[in-house]
Amino acid sequence: MKVYLKIHRRSDIETIACCDEVLLNQVFTEGNLRIEITSTFFGGDLLSIDKAIEILRGASCFNIVGEKITNMAVAQKIISKEGVRKINSIPMAMKMMF
């Protein structure tokens, strides 16, 4: 399993964007909710899901989208199942700690 992962740095804050490989450059909407999985934000390196989980484990801020990466993050106790939201059946989660 592969995922795209990109690290954004601004000042002293790193935000990691990660999505399942098949979701890059797609748009999902549900009611007034919309998520664009753009290559600009999510399209970094194509990594194994295990390597991505290793990186996410140490992150204080991240945005993850997709069934594979969110399920693995829940299984690895990086996020709780209750923290996952779905937009048009696509799971996503965010973590922000300052």
Secondary structure, 3 states (H helix, E strand, C coil): CEEEEEEEEECCEEEEEEEEHHHCCEEEEECCEEEEECCCCCCCEEEEHHHHHHHHHCCCEEEEECHHHHHHHHHCCCCCHHHCEEECCEEEEEEECC
